[in-house]
Amino acid sequence: MQNFFSADTLAFIAAHQEDDVAKLALRHSSCKEIDIRAALQQIEGRQIAKAKLPTFANTENIIYPVKLSMEQCSSEKTALYKQSVAGKGSSMIDLTSGLGIDLYFISRNYLSAEYVERNSDLCKIAEHNFRALGATNISATNTDGIELIKASASHYDLIFLDPARRDKNGKKTVEIKDCEPDVASLKETLLDKCERMMLKLSPMLDIKSAVRDLGCVEEVHVVAVDNECKELLFICRKDAQFKRIVAANIKSDGTKELTVSTPGTSAGCNVYSTPLAYLYEPNVAILKANISDRLATEKVKKIAPFSHIFTSDELCEDFPGRRFAIEKCFSMNKKELKENLAGITRANITCRNFPLQADELRKKLGIKDGGEKYIIATTDKDNNHLLTICRKV
């Protein structure tokens, strides 16, 4: 870090690692002995990394970029998931490396890895951090990744890309053609240079459309962390046939809920049931992957074809999603609403296959958000609109 900051600035960073950044900024705004802006960036960066990138936070001499780069980079949990599906080999290259979080973890399974980033500041930081982490198998190049790969005679076991999902005005983009680079138009060039290609794309992207547009997808992985969808991974090969879609929800303790669907696999039990003793909502990765039908069994039944809510008489403890015990189930009839909602002023509301959105239903019921109660609104197989009052189990 001595090459980046003065001795006084380094001492300030070390002394205030756990302090409130906003308060430090006010208290030391006129200090001339240290680079206060740089110091605060490092303090704030490490504080973010403690939760998001513990390996980096627990390594000495790591340099952190501006806050926006820290917010946009992959978390360690999602990077480790990529490592688990990226395979092993002799060589890999990341053409849009950014801070290099994904590259660092994936590169553990490769003899050599190339970091490519056109932002010179990020490149310098990443190169320094790789040395601090002891990642001697990574080489860094400050250039445009697409131009580099077009001119290269090398052939890689893996090419990784995370196209920029913002346009020239900084507005977020979703579609592949609107990202930079447009991988769909470059796929033939890229696949000529590798055995496999992994693409990290927006969680808002329509999966079926993306598979069709790319035309070379072997696998899709929907990655969620603590039931929040974070990214879509597309594993591509030349002349690939689609093999499977994987819904992965990474829990706070690092364990994973994995649900896999392959072409031709029959859906689960198609018998529907009114709400029984327990209610289940699949995790968001399953819902995004649109494979919730695979969860239906003789014991755990769907409420209705399009409701994506399940029910059972006995608790299914390994259901991949949220589990609830039903306390009351009733219709939207005014009398039933009045009787069953008496005394409830606050609840968490979820609507699945229901004519109202959660905010609209909350307003209609006059209930504030939060608390320990859960109200799940859905539609049964006979097209009846139902509300269930539940508690989490």
C-alpha positions as CSV (number, residue, x, y, z in Angstrom):
1,M,0.0,0.0,0.0
2,Q,3.0,2.2,0.4
3,N,3.0,2.8,-3.3
4,F,-0.5,4.3,-3.1
5,F,-0.5,6.3,0.1
6,S,1.7,8.3,2.3
7,A,2.9,7.0,5.7
8,D,0.5,9.5,7.5
9,T,-2.4,8.4,5.4
10,L,-1.7,4.7,6.1
11,A,-1.5,5.4,9.8
12,F,-4.8,7.2,9.7
13,I,-6.5,4.3,7.9
14,A,-5.1,1.8,10.4
15,A,-6.3,3.9,13.3
16,H,-9.8,4.4,12.1
17,Q,-10.8,1.2,10.3
18,E,-14.0,0.7,12.3
19,D,-15.0,4.3,12.6
20,D,-18.0,6.0,11.0
21,V,-16.9,7.4,7.7
22,A,-19.4,10.4,7.7
23,K,-18.2,11.5,11.1
24,L,-14.5,11.1,10.1
25,A,-15.2,13.3,7.0
26,L,-16.6,16.1,9.1
27,R,-14.0,15.9,11.8
28,H,-10.9,15.8,9.6
29,S,-12.1,17.7,6.5
30,S,-9.3,20.4,6.9
31,C,-6.5,18.0,7.8
32,K,-3.5,18.6,5.5
33,E,-1.1,15.9,6.7
34,I,-3.2,13.1,5.2
35,D,-5.2,12.5,2.0
36,I,-8.5,12.3,3.7
37,R,-10.5,11.4,0.6
38,A,-8.3,8.4,-0.1
39,A,-8.2,7.4,3.5
40,L,-12.0,7.5,3.8
41,Q,-12.3,5.4,0.5
42,Q,-10.1,2.7,2.0
43,I,-11.9,2.7,5.4
44,E,-15.3,2.5,3.7
45,G,-14.2,-0.1,1.2
46,R,-12.9,-2.4,3.9
47,Q,-16.1,-2.0,5.9
48,I,-18.1,-3.1,2.9
49,A,-15.7,-5.9,2.2
50,K,-16.1,-7.4,5.7
51,A,-19.6,-8.5,4.8
52,K,-19.3,-8.8,1.0
53,L,-15.7,-10.0,0.5
54,P,-14.4,-11.5,3.7
55,T,-11.3,-13.0,2.1
56,F,-10.2,-9.6,0.9
57,A,-11.1,-7.9,4.2
58,N,-9.0,-10.4,6.1
59,T,-6.0,-9.9,3.9
60,E,-3.5,-7.2,4.6
61,N,-2.5,-4.5,2.1
62,I,-5.7,-4.8,0.0
63,I,-6.6,-1.6,-1.9
64,Y,-10.3,-0.7,-2.3
65,P,-11.7,1.3,-5.2
66,V,-14.5,3.9,-5.1
67,K,-17.7,3.0,-3.4
68,L,-19.6,2.5,-6.7
69,S,-17.1,-0.2,-7.8
70,M,-17.5,-1.9,-4.4
71,E,-21.2,-1.9,-4.7
72,Q,-21.2,-3.2,-8.3
73,C,-18.6,-6.0,-7.9
74,S,-19.6,-9.6,-7.2
75,S,-19.9,-10.8,-3.7
76,E,-17.6,-13.6,-2.4
77,K,-20.6,-15.9,-2.2
78,T,-21.6,-15.5,-5.8
79,A,-18.0,-15.6,-7.0
80,L,-17.5,-18.9,-5.1
81,Y,-20.6,-20.3,-6.8
82,K,-19.1,-19.4,-10.2
83,Q,-15.9,-21.2,-9.2
84,S,-18.0,-24.3,-8.5
85,V,-19.5,-24.3,-12.0
86,A,-16.6,-22.9,-14.1
87,G,-14.7,-26.2,-14.2
88,K,-10.9,-26.7,-14.1
89,G,-8.2,-26.3,-16.7
90,S,-4.9,-24.9,-17.8
91,S,-6.0,-21.4,-18.9
92,M,-8.8,-18.9,-18.6
93,I,-9.3,-15.2,-19.4
94,D,-11.7,-12.6,-18.0
95,L,-12.3,-10.0,-20.7
96,T,-14.3,-7.5,-18.6
97,S,-12.6,-8.0,-15.2
98,G,-13.5,-4.9,-13.2
99,L,-12.2,-5.4,-9.7
100,G,-11.4,-9.0,-10.5
101,I,-13.5,-10.7,-7.8
102,D,-14.9,-13.4,-10.1
103,L,-11.6,-13.9,-11.8
104,Y,-9.7,-14.3,-8.5
105,F,-12.0,-17.1,-7.2
106,I,-12.5,-18.9,-10.6
107,S,-8.7,-18.7,-11.2
108,R,-8.1,-21.0,-8.2
109,N,-9.0,-23.9,-10.5
110,Y,-6.8,-22.8,-13.4
111,L,-3.0,-23.0,-13.9
112,S,-3.0,-19.5,-15.5
113,A,-5.5,-16.7,-15.6
114,E,-5.6,-13.4,-17.5
115,Y,-7.2,-10.3,-16.1
116,V,-8.2,-7.8,-18.8
117,E,-9.7,-4.4,-17.9
118,R,-9.7,-1.1,-19.8
119,N,-10.0,1.1,-16.7
120,S,-6.4,1.8,-15.7
121,D,-7.2,2.7,-12.1
122,L,-9.1,-0.6,-11.5
123,C,-6.4,-2.5,-13.3
124,K,-3.7,-1.1,-11.0
125,I,-5.7,-1.8,-7.9
126,A,-6.6,-5.4,-9.0
127,E,-3.0,-6.2,-9.9
128,H,-1.8,-5.0,-6.5
129,N,-4.5,-7.0,-4.8
130,F,-3.7,-10.2,-6.6
131,R,-0.1,-9.9,-5.3
132,A,-1.4,-9.3,-1.8
133,L,-3.6,-12.4,-2.1
134,G,-0.7,-14.5,-3.4
135,A,-2.5,-15.2,-6.7
136,T,0.7,-15.6,-8.7
137,N,-1.1,-17.4,-11.6
138,I,-2.9,-14.2,-12.6
139,S,-1.5,-11.7,-15.1
140,A,-3.1,-8.3,-15.7
141,T,-3.5,-6.3,-18.9
142,N,-4.9,-2.8,-19.2
143,T,-6.7,-2.9,-22.5
144,D,-10.0,-3.6,-24.2
145,G,-10.8,-7.2,-23.8
146,I,-12.7,-7.7,-27.0
147,E,-9.9,-6.2,-29.1
148,L,-7.4,-8.3,-27.3
149,I,-9.2,-11.6,-27.9
150,K,-9.8,-10.8,-31.5
151,A,-6.1,-10.3,-32.1
152,S,-5.0,-13.2,-29.9
153,A,-3.8,-16.5,-31.2
154,S,-4.3,-18.2,-27.8
155,H,-7.0,-20.8,-27.1
156,Y,-8.5,-20.9,-23.6
157,D,-10.3,-23.5,-21.5
158,L,-12.6,-20.8,-20.3
159,I,-13.6,-17.2,-21.4
160,F,-15.5,-15.2,-18.8
161,L,-17.5,-12.1,-19.5
162,D,-19.6,-9.8,-17.4
163,P,-20.9,-7.2,-20.0
164,A,-21.5,-3.7,-18.7
165,R,-25.2,-3.2,-18.0
166,R,-25.3,0.6,-18.4
167,D,-25.7,2.7,-21.5
168,K,-23.6,5.8,-22.4
169,N,-25.9,7.9,-20.1
170,G,-25.5,5.6,-17.1
171,K,-29.0,4.1,-17.4
172,K,-29.3,0.4,-16.5
173,T,-29.8,-2.0,-19.4
174,V,-31.0,-5.6,-19.4
175,E,-31.1,-7.0,-22.9
176,I,-27.9,-8.6,-24.3
177,K,-27.9,-6.4,-27.3
178,D,-28.0,-3.3,-25.1
179,C,-25.0,-4.4,-23.0
180,E,-21.4,-3.6,-23.8
181,P,-20.0,-5.7,-25.3
182,D,-22.9,-7.3,-27.2
183,V,-22.0,-10.9,-26.7
184,A,-24.7,-12.3,-29.0
185,S,-23.1,-10.6,-32.0
186,L,-19.6,-11.7,-30.9
187,K,-20.3,-15.3,-29.9
188,E,-18.8,-17.0,-32.9
189,T,-15.5,-15.1,-32.5
190,L,-15.4,-15.8,-28.8
191,L,-16.3,-19.5,-29.0
192,D,-13.6,-20.0,-31.6
193,K,-11.1,-19.0,-28.9
194,C,-12.2,-21.3,-26.0
195,E,-13.7,-24.6,-25.0
196,R,-16.3,-23.0,-22.8
197,M,-17.6,-19.5,-22.2
198,M,-19.4,-18.2,-19.1
199,L,-21.5,-15.1,-19.3
200,K,-22.8,-13.2,-16.2
201,L,-26.0,-11.4,-17.2
202,S,-28.8,-9.3,-15.6
203,P,-31.2,-11.1,-13.2
204,M,-34.0,-9.2,-15.0
205,L,-33.2,-10.9,-18.4
206,D,-35.8,-13.2,-19.9
207,I,-34.1,-16.6,-19.8
208,K,-35.9,-18.2,-22.7
209,S,-35.2,-15.2,-25.0
210,A,-31.5,-15.1,-24.0
211,V,-31.1,-18.9,-24.7
212,R,-32.7,-18.4,-28.1
213,D,-30.7,-15.3,-29.0
214,L,-27.4,-16.8,-28.0
215,G,-28.1,-20.2,-29.6
216,C,-25.0,-21.9,-27.9
217,V,-26.2,-22.3,-24.3
218,E,-25.5,-25.6,-22.5
219,E,-26.5,-24.6,-19.0
220,V,-28.2,-21.7,-17.2
221,H,-27.7,-21.0,-13.5
222,V,-30.0,-18.6,-11.7
223,V,-28.1,-17.4,-8.6
224,A,-29.8,-15.9,-5.6
225,V,-28.3,-14.9,-2.2
226,D,-30.7,-14.9,0.8
227,N,-33.6,-15.2,-1.5
228,E,-32.6,-12.2,-3.6
229,C,-31.9,-12.9,-7.3
230,K,-28.4,-11.6,-8.1
231,E,-27.3,-12.8,-11.5
232,L,-27.8,-15.2,-14.4
233,L,-25.0,-17.4,-15.6
234,F,-25.0,-18.8,-19.1
235,I,-22.5,-21.6,-19.9
236,C,-21.9,-21.7,-23.6
237,R,-20.1,-24.0,-26.1
238,K,-19.8,-24.2,-29.8
239,D,-22.7,-26.3,-31.2
240,A,-24.1,-26.8,-27.6
241,Q,-27.3,-28.5,-26.9
242,F,-29.3,-27.2,-23.9
243,K,-28.8,-29.6,-20.9
244,R,-30.2,-28.0,-17.8
245,I,-31.2,-25.0,-15.7
246,V,-30.1,-24.8,-12.1
247,A,-31.8,-22.6,-9.5
248,A,-29.3,-21.8,-6.7
249,N,-30.2,-19.9,-3.6
250,I,-27.2,-19.3,-1.3
251,K,-28.2,-18.9,2.3
252,S,-26.6,-16.6,4.9
253,D,-24.6,-19.6,6.3
254,G,-23.2,-20.4,2.9
255,T,-25.3,-23.5,2.3
256,K,-27.2,-23.8,-1.0
257,E,-30.7,-24.7,-2.1
258,L,-30.2,-26.3,-5.5
259,T,-33.1,-27.2,-7.8
260,V,-32.3,-28.7,-11.2
261,S,-34.5,-29.1,-14.3
262,T,-33.5,-30.8,-17.5
263,P,-35.3,-30.9,-20.9
264,G,-37.8,-33.7,-21.1
265,T,-38.1,-34.1,-17.3
266,S,-41.7,-34.5,-16.5
267,A,-43.3,-32.0,-14.1
268,G,-44.2,-33.0,-10.5
269,C,-47.6,-34.2,-9.3
270,N,-50.4,-32.3,-11.1
271,V,-53.0,-32.8,-8.3
272,Y,-54.0,-29.5,-6.8
273,S,-55.2,-28.8,-3.3
274,T,-56.8,-26.0,-1.2
275,P,-54.6,-24.8,1.6
276,L,-53.9,-27.5,4.2
277,A,-51.8,-27.1,7.4
278,Y,-48.7,-25.7,5.8
279,L,-47.9,-23.3,3.0
280,Y,-44.7,-23.0,0.9
281,E,-43.3,-20.3,-1.4
282,P,-40.4,-21.4,-3.6
283,N,-37.2,-19.3,-3.4
284,V,-36.8,-16.6,-6.0
285,A,-34.2,-18.6,-8.0
286,I,-36.8,-21.3,-8.6
287,L,-39.4,-18.7,-9.5
288,K,-37.1,-16.9,-11.9
289,A,-36.1,-20.2,-13.5
290,N,-39.8,-21.0,-13.9
291,I,-39.3,-24.6,-12.6
292,S,-41.5,-24.6,-9.5
293,D,-43.7,-27.4,-11.0
294,R,-40.7,-29.7,-10.2
295,L,-41.4,-29.3,-6.5
296,A,-44.9,-30.8,-6.6
297,T,-45.3,-34.3,-5.0
298,E,-48.0,-36.5,-3.6
299,K,-47.4,-34.9,-0.2
300,V,-46.6,-31.3,-1.3
301,K,-49.3,-30.1,-3.7
302,K,-49.7,-26.8,-5.7
303,I,-52.6,-24.6,-4.8
304,A,-53.4,-24.0,-8.5
305,P,-51.6,-24.3,-11.9
306,F,-50.3,-20.6,-11.9
307,S,-50.1,-19.8,-8.3
308,H,-46.6,-21.0,-7.5
309,I,-47.7,-21.7,-3.9
310,F,-47.7,-25.1,-2.3
311,T,-49.4,-26.8,0.6
312,S,-49.2,-30.0,2.7
313,D,-50.7,-31.7,5.8
314,E,-47.2,-32.4,7.3
315,L,-44.3,-30.0,7.4
316,C,-41.8,-30.5,4.6
317,E,-38.6,-29.2,6.3
318,D,-36.4,-29.4,3.2
319,F,-38.7,-27.4,0.9
320,P,-36.5,-24.9,-1.0
321,G,-38.1,-21.7,0.0
322,R,-40.1,-20.1,2.7
323,R,-42.3,-22.4,5.0
324,F,-45.4,-21.3,6.9
325,A,-47.9,-22.7,9.3
326,I,-51.4,-21.7,8.4
327,E,-53.5,-20.1,11.1
328,K,-56.5,-19.0,9.1
329,C,-57.7,-19.3,5.5
330,F,-60.6,-17.2,4.2
331,S,-62.0,-15.5,1.1
332,M,-62.2,-11.8,0.2
333,N,-65.8,-11.6,1.4
334,K,-66.2,-8.5,3.6
335,K,-67.6,-10.4,6.5
336,E,-64.8,-13.0,6.5
337,L,-62.2,-10.2,6.2
338,K,-63.6,-8.4,9.2
339,E,-63.8,-11.6,11.3
340,N,-60.4,-12.9,10.4
341,L,-58.4,-9.7,10.4
342,A,-59.7,-8.4,13.7
343,G,-56.8,-7.1,15.8
344,I,-54.2,-7.4,13.0
345,T,-52.6,-4.0,12.4
346,R,-49.3,-5.1,10.8
347,A,-48.4,-8.0,8.6
348,N,-46.0,-9.1,5.8
349,I,-48.1,-9.5,2.6
350,T,-47.2,-11.6,-0.5
351,C,-49.5,-11.9,-3.5
352,R,-49.1,-14.8,-6.0
353,N,-51.5,-15.1,-8.9
354,F,-53.8,-12.6,-7.3
355,P,-55.6,-9.6,-8.8
356,L,-54.0,-7.1,-6.5
357,Q,-50.3,-6.2,-5.9
358,A,-49.1,-6.4,-2.3
359,D,-49.2,-2.6,-1.8
360,E,-52.7,-2.5,-3.2
361,L,-53.9,-5.3,-0.9
362,R,-52.2,-3.7,2.1
363,K,-54.0,-0.4,1.5
364,K,-57.3,-2.2,0.9
365,L,-57.0,-4.1,4.2
366,G,-55.7,-1.1,6.1
367,I,-52.7,-3.1,7.4
368,K,-49.1,-1.7,7.9
369,D,-46.1,-3.6,6.6
370,G,-44.0,-5.8,9.0
371,G,-44.5,-7.7,12.2
372,E,-44.5,-11.5,12.8
373,K,-47.7,-12.3,10.9
374,Y,-47.7,-13.2,7.2
375,I,-50.7,-12.8,4.8
376,I,-50.3,-14.8,1.6
377,A,-52.9,-14.0,-1.1
378,T,-53.4,-16.4,-4.0
379,T,-56.0,-18.0,-6.2
380,D,-57.0,-21.6,-6.0
381,K,-57.8,-24.1,-8.7
382,D,-61.4,-23.1,-8.8
383,N,-60.5,-19.4,-9.3
384,N,-61.4,-18.4,-5.7
385,H,-59.3,-15.6,-4.3
386,L,-57.9,-16.6,-0.9
387,L,-56.0,-15.0,2.0
388,T,-54.1,-17.1,4.5
389,I,-52.7,-15.8,7.8
390,C,-49.5,-17.6,8.6
391,R,-46.5,-17.7,10.8
392,K,-43.0,-18.7,9.6
393,V,-41.7,-22.1,10.6
